[in-house]
Amino acid sequence: MKGLVASPLGFLIGFALGALGGGGSILAVPVLVYAAGQTPAAATTTSLLIVAGASGFGLVGHWRAGRVKVRSGIVFGLVGIAGSFVGTALNRRVDGDLLLLAFSGLILVAAWRMLTRCPTCTRVGEEEVVGGDADTKVVAPAGQRKKLITVVAAGTGVGFLTGLFGVGGGFVIVPALTLALGFAMPEAIGTSLLVIIINAAVALAARGGPGAVEWDIAIPFTVAAMIGVAAGVRAADRLPAESLLRAFAALLVAVGFYTAISSVLAL
């Protein structure tokens, strides 16, 4: 019943993901906690399914366009395994309200990144990069040692964020791929989706695999979100992108403050 109650919100999250090209999944955790009644730990587990599904949906188009470097994406994803296990272990031990308080900060960061047209956070930013309206030059990679340190640090950090919060971390992956490996921005965006899928799968496995998921909530919520993604993609061309972006960023700010206040009062 809780899953069915939360499903309309899952559809709206998916719609935002499809229409905006990113950002919507950050709302999955507070919605699952406050609307579906999941614990923060269970909500971040369900969120992994949303993140993986949405990234898989977006990966198809980038794959067809030749913007996914599979070998590099797999290596980057595997580098994050240790961080994912550490983040998952911390997720199990930290107080749920403290976890939500930290997550509220992440929501506010996401709102800021959306307004600054982060290429991995919104369709507007991505289309500017892929369409050639932004600088897509390949940055000269750093030296081998510095490159290795950057990839390991970024991969571990992204894995940690995914394990702890159930989020993707594309805003960390893309700069690492461009600055350390010299990827052009469109290739970095496409490859980042593969990395996110790998990280989400590893984090889910670290939580105990499919048995750790509350399927009575996760299945209707995830299905509704995927339907919402498809609807959002179709509606994207008919919606005022800038207005939608600002409205959603304002919603993120409101949810972020609500989550923070609720968490502080509960501590």
One Martini backbone bead per residue (centre of mass of N, CA, C, O) as a GRO file, in nm:
protein
  267
    1MET     BB    1   0.058   0.063  -0.021
    2LYS     BB    2   0.298   0.257   0.001
    3GLY     BB    3   0.390   0.221  -0.293
    4LEU     BB    4   0.127   0.334  -0.420
    5VAL     BB    5   0.141   0.612  -0.286
    6ALA     BB    6   0.440   0.678  -0.410
    7SER     BB    7   0.413   0.649  -0.724
    8PRO     BB    8   0.337   0.936  -0.819
    9LEU     BB    9   0.613   1.046  -0.722
   10GLY     BB   10   0.782   0.866  -0.902
   11PHE     BB   11   0.678   0.984  -1.164
   12LEU     BB   12   0.777   1.277  -1.112
   13ILE     BB   13   1.074   1.205  -1.092
   14GLY     BB   14   1.095   1.081  -1.373
   15PHE     BB   15   1.000   1.329  -1.529
   16ALA     BB   16   1.233   1.509  -1.442
   17LEU     BB   17   1.452   1.333  -1.563
   18GLY     BB   18   1.348   1.344  -1.859
   19ALA     BB   19   1.320   1.662  -1.891
   20LEU     BB   20   1.613   1.746  -1.757
   21GLY     BB   21   1.841   1.496  -1.739
   22GLY     BB   22   1.829   1.540  -1.419
   23GLY     BB   23   1.806   1.541  -1.045
   24GLY     BB   24   1.545   1.376  -0.956
   25SER     BB   25   1.673   1.139  -0.780
   26ILE     BB   26   1.731   1.311  -0.519
   27LEU     BB   27   1.416   1.276  -0.421
   28ALA     BB   28   1.377   0.978  -0.344
   29VAL     BB   29   1.453   0.963  -0.046
   30PRO     BB   30   1.250   1.164   0.089
   31VAL     BB   31   0.999   1.027  -0.031
   32LEU     BB   32   1.045   0.741   0.095
   33VAL     BB   33   1.037   0.846   0.387
   34TYR     BB   34   0.774   1.051   0.397
   35ALA     BB   35   0.568   0.868   0.208
   36ALA     BB   36   0.661   0.544   0.247
   37GLY     BB   37   0.820   0.484   0.534
   38GLN     BB   38   1.113   0.465   0.510
   39THR     BB   39   1.413   0.422   0.582
   40PRO     BB   40   1.703   0.563   0.502
   41ALA     BB   41   1.844   0.298   0.423
   42ALA     BB   42   1.615   0.189   0.238
   43ALA     BB   43   1.596   0.437   0.049
   44THR     BB   44   1.889   0.419  -0.066
   45THR     BB   45   1.840   0.144  -0.195
   46THR     BB   46   1.607   0.218  -0.386
   47SER     BB   47   1.763   0.449  -0.531
   48LEU     BB   48   1.955   0.265  -0.691
   49LEU     BB   49   1.739   0.176  -0.896
   50ILE     BB   50   1.682   0.452  -1.013
   51VAL     BB   51   1.966   0.528  -1.101
   52ALA     BB   52   2.018   0.283  -1.287
   53GLY     BB   53   1.770   0.314  -1.472
   54ALA     BB   54   1.821   0.606  -1.571
   55SER     BB   55   2.108   0.555  -1.682
   56GLY     BB   56   2.027   0.337  -1.885
   57PHE     BB   57   1.839   0.516  -2.049
   58GLY     BB   58   2.067   0.731  -2.124
   59LEU     BB   59   2.286   0.540  -2.250
   60VAL     BB   60   2.170   0.462  -2.526
   61GLY     BB   61   2.213   0.730  -2.681
   62HIS     BB   62   2.522   0.750  -2.634
   63TRP     BB   63   2.596   0.480  -2.761
   64ARG     BB   64   2.488   0.538  -3.050
   65ALA     BB   65   2.687   0.805  -3.061
   66GLY     BB   66   2.978   0.721  -2.937
   67ARG     BB   67   2.999   0.829  -2.602
   68VAL     BB   68   3.120   0.539  -2.498
   69LYS     BB   69   3.383   0.425  -2.283
   70VAL     BB   70   3.400   0.121  -2.168
   71ARG     BB   71   3.677   0.061  -2.043
   72SER     BB   72   3.697   0.319  -1.868
   73GLY     BB   73   3.429   0.281  -1.716
   74ILE     BB   74   3.499   0.013  -1.579
   75VAL     BB   75   3.751   0.102  -1.431
   76PHE     BB   76   3.622   0.334  -1.272
   77GLY     BB   77   3.410   0.157  -1.131
   78LEU     BB   78   3.611  -0.042  -0.988
   79VAL     BB   79   3.756   0.173  -0.815
   80GLY     BB   80   3.477   0.221  -0.633
   81ILE     BB   81   3.437  -0.029  -0.448
   82ALA     BB   82   3.560   0.051  -0.178
   83GLY     BB   83   3.383   0.305  -0.133
   84SER     BB   84   3.111   0.155  -0.139
   85PHE     BB   85   3.160  -0.022   0.114
   86VAL     BB   86   3.209   0.209   0.310
   87GLY     BB   87   2.940   0.361   0.264
   88THR     BB   88   2.760   0.121   0.346
   89ALA     BB   89   2.868   0.082   0.632
   90LEU     BB   90   2.787   0.368   0.726
   91ASN     BB   91   2.485   0.350   0.662
   92ARG     BB   92   2.436   0.125   0.890
   93ARG     BB   93   2.555   0.314   1.145
   94VAL     BB   94   2.418   0.564   1.101
   95ASP     BB   95   2.203   0.784   1.178
   96GLY     BB   96   1.921   0.857   1.005
   97ASP     BB   97   1.903   1.167   1.066
   98LEU     BB   98   2.198   1.227   0.993
   99LEU     BB   99   2.179   1.132   0.703
  100LEU     BB  100   1.958   1.339   0.619
  101LEU     BB  101   2.120   1.590   0.683
  102ALA     BB  102   2.342   1.534   0.475
  103PHE     BB  103   2.146   1.507   0.232
  104SER     BB  104   2.045   1.800   0.231
  105GLY     BB  105   2.313   1.914   0.129
  106LEU     BB  106   2.306   1.763  -0.142
  107ILE     BB  107   2.050   1.897  -0.250
  108LEU     BB  108   2.165   2.188  -0.257
  109VAL     BB  109   2.392   2.124  -0.453
  110ALA     BB  110   2.208   2.032  -0.685
  111ALA     BB  111   2.065   2.302  -0.723
  112TRP     BB  112   2.317   2.465  -0.795
  113ARG     BB  113   2.409   2.288  -1.040
  114MET     BB  114   2.159   2.335  -1.211
  115LEU     BB  115   2.187   2.653  -1.234
  116THR     BB  116   2.493   2.601  -1.368
  117ARG     BB  117   2.470   2.378  -1.591
  118CYS     BB  118   2.534   2.097  -1.541
  119PRO     BB  119   2.591   1.843  -1.768
  120THR     BB  120   2.489   1.603  -1.551
  121CYS     BB  121   2.208   1.758  -1.442
  122THR     BB  122   2.114   1.862  -1.736
  123ARG     BB  123   1.987   1.907  -2.048
  124VAL     BB  124   2.089   2.188  -2.102
  125GLY     BB  125   2.390   2.133  -2.047
  126GLU     BB  126   2.424   1.892  -2.240
  127GLU     BB  127   2.334   2.030  -2.510
  128GLU     BB  128   2.557   2.244  -2.510
  129VAL     BB  129   2.787   2.039  -2.535
  130VAL     BB  130   2.693   1.846  -2.768
  131GLY     BB  131   2.612   2.101  -2.964
  132GLY     BB  132   2.863   2.325  -2.919
  133ASP     BB  133   2.811   2.571  -2.698
  134ALA     BB  134   3.051   2.446  -2.562
  135ASP     BB  135   3.342   2.354  -2.430
  136THR     BB  136   3.504   2.052  -2.596
  137LYS     BB  137   3.777   2.032  -2.523
  138VAL     BB  138   4.065   1.866  -2.482
  139VAL     BB  139   4.234   1.799  -2.209
  140ALA     BB  140   4.532   1.775  -2.097
  141PRO     BB  141   4.670   1.539  -1.948
  142ALA     BB  142   4.812   1.430  -1.695
  143GLY     BB  143   5.024   1.274  -1.544
  144GLN     BB  144   5.036   0.953  -1.458
  145ARG     BB  145   5.029   0.990  -1.151
  146LYS     BB  146   4.806   1.206  -1.137
  147LYS     BB  147   4.597   1.044  -1.290
  148LEU     BB  148   4.575   0.808  -1.091
  149ILE     BB  149   4.495   0.972  -0.841
  150THR     BB  150   4.237   1.097  -0.958
  151VAL     BB  151   4.084   0.835  -1.026
  152VAL     BB  152   4.091   0.706  -0.745
  153ALA     BB  153   3.961   0.939  -0.588
  154ALA     BB  154   3.702   0.968  -0.757
  155GLY     BB  155   3.607   0.672  -0.752
  156THR     BB  156   3.590   0.651  -0.443
  157GLY     BB  157   3.400   0.891  -0.394
  158VAL     BB  158   3.163   0.788  -0.563
  159GLY     BB  159   3.127   0.519  -0.418
  160PHE     BB  160   3.066   0.645  -0.144
  161LEU     BB  161   2.812   0.807  -0.224
  162THR     BB  162   2.650   0.563  -0.323
  163GLY     BB  163   2.662   0.394  -0.060
  164LEU     BB  164   2.544   0.617   0.135
  165PHE     BB  165   2.301   0.770  -0.064
  166GLY     BB  166   2.214   0.661  -0.359
  167VAL     BB  167   2.398   0.802  -0.577
  168GLY     BB  168   2.586   0.889  -0.862
  169GLY     BB  169   2.818   1.133  -0.925
  170GLY     BB  170   2.863   1.295  -1.203
  171PHE     BB  171   2.999   1.567  -1.091
  172VAL     BB  172   3.275   1.393  -1.054
  173ILE     BB  173   3.332   1.219  -1.304
  174VAL     BB  174   3.360   1.424  -1.539
  175PRO     BB  175   3.608   1.587  -1.444
  176ALA     BB  176   3.795   1.339  -1.429
  177LEU     BB  177   3.777   1.259  -1.733
  178THR     BB  178   3.881   1.534  -1.845
  179LEU     BB  179   4.142   1.596  -1.666
  180ALA     BB  180   4.282   1.302  -1.654
  181LEU     BB  181   4.189   1.165  -1.958
  182GLY     BB  182   4.091   1.374  -2.191
  183PHE     BB  183   3.801   1.406  -2.230
  184ALA     BB  184   3.540   1.481  -2.384
  185MET     BB  185   3.248   1.586  -2.268
  186PRO     BB  186   3.051   1.390  -2.413
  187GLU     BB  187   3.209   1.133  -2.326
  188ALA     BB  188   3.191   1.181  -2.021
  189ILE     BB  189   2.886   1.168  -1.998
  190GLY     BB  190   2.839   0.884  -2.117
  191THR     BB  191   3.042   0.729  -1.928
  192SER     BB  192   2.916   0.805  -1.650
  193LEU     BB  193   2.669   0.615  -1.672
  194LEU     BB  194   2.828   0.352  -1.649
  195VAL     BB  195   2.952   0.411  -1.373
  196ILE     BB  196   2.685   0.436  -1.218
  197ILE     BB  197   2.584   0.150  -1.265
  198ILE     BB  198   2.818   0.007  -1.127
  199ASN     BB  199   2.792   0.144  -0.849
  200ALA     BB  200   2.501   0.056  -0.791
  201ALA     BB  201   2.553  -0.250  -0.805
  202VAL     BB  202   2.766  -0.263  -0.581
  203ALA     BB  203   2.597  -0.134  -0.354
  204LEU     BB  204   2.376  -0.348  -0.360
  205ALA     BB  205   2.561  -0.588  -0.297
  206ALA     BB  206   2.667  -0.467  -0.021
  207ARG     BB  207   2.355  -0.484   0.100
  208GLY     BB  208   2.265  -0.798  -0.010
  209GLY     BB  209   2.111  -0.745  -0.246
  210PRO     BB  210   1.785  -0.817  -0.320
  211GLY     BB  211   1.719  -0.874  -0.006
  212ALA     BB  212   1.746  -0.550   0.071
  213VAL     BB  213   1.478  -0.508  -0.074
  214GLU     BB  214   1.164  -0.339  -0.075
  215TRP     BB  215   0.955  -0.451  -0.314
  216ASP     BB  216   0.670  -0.329  -0.242
  217ILE     BB  217   0.801  -0.041  -0.303
  218ALA     BB  218   1.013  -0.051  -0.537
  219ILE     BB  219   0.851  -0.145  -0.783
  220PRO     BB  220   0.628   0.078  -0.815
  221PHE     BB  221   0.827   0.315  -0.801
  222THR     BB  222   1.016   0.239  -1.039
  223VAL     BB  223   0.805   0.208  -1.260
  224ALA     BB  224   0.695   0.496  -1.237
  225ALA     BB  225   0.965   0.635  -1.299
  226MET     BB  226   1.010   0.514  -1.586
  227ILE     BB  227   0.753   0.632  -1.703
  228GLY     BB  228   0.833   0.923  -1.641
  229VAL     BB  229   1.082   0.936  -1.818
  230ALA     BB  230   0.940   0.888  -2.089
  231ALA     BB  231   0.748   1.133  -2.062
  232GLY     BB  232   0.969   1.352  -2.026
  233VAL     BB  233   1.113   1.315  -2.297
  234ARG     BB  234   0.861   1.383  -2.474
  235ALA     BB  235   0.810   1.674  -2.323
  236ALA     BB  236   1.070   1.849  -2.345
  237ASP     BB  237   1.012   2.014  -2.620
  238ARG     BB  238   0.734   2.151  -2.477
  239LEU     BB  239   0.914   2.276  -2.259
  240PRO     BB  240   1.038   2.522  -2.053
  241ALA     BB  241   1.348   2.474  -1.951
  242GLU     BB  242   1.420   2.716  -1.766
  243SER     BB  243   1.165   2.715  -1.589
  244LEU     BB  244   1.186   2.422  -1.496
  245LEU     BB  245   1.461   2.447  -1.364
  246ARG     BB  246   1.392   2.663  -1.152
  247ALA     BB  247   1.156   2.513  -1.018
  248PHE     BB  248   1.316   2.260  -0.933
  249ALA     BB  249   1.530   2.403  -0.765
  250ALA     BB  250   1.326   2.516  -0.562
  251LEU     BB  251   1.229   2.240  -0.468
  252LEU     BB  252   1.500   2.143  -0.360
  253VAL     BB  253   1.532   2.358  -0.146
  254ALA     BB  254   1.276   2.290   0.012
  255VAL     BB  255   1.348   1.991   0.069
  256GLY     BB  256   1.618   2.043   0.205
  257PHE     BB  257   1.507   2.211   0.446
  258TYR     BB  258   1.302   2.007   0.546
  259THR     BB  259   1.503   1.779   0.602
  260ALA     BB  260   1.682   1.934   0.798
  261ILE     BB  261   1.470   2.011   1.011
  262SER     BB  262   1.362   1.726   1.069
  263SER     BB  263   1.634   1.608   1.160
  264VAL     BB  264   1.700   1.799   1.393
  265LEU     BB  265   1.435   1.742   1.559
  266ALA     BB  266   1.502   1.420   1.579
  267LEU     BB  267   1.788   1.430   1.738
   0.00000   0.00000   0.00000
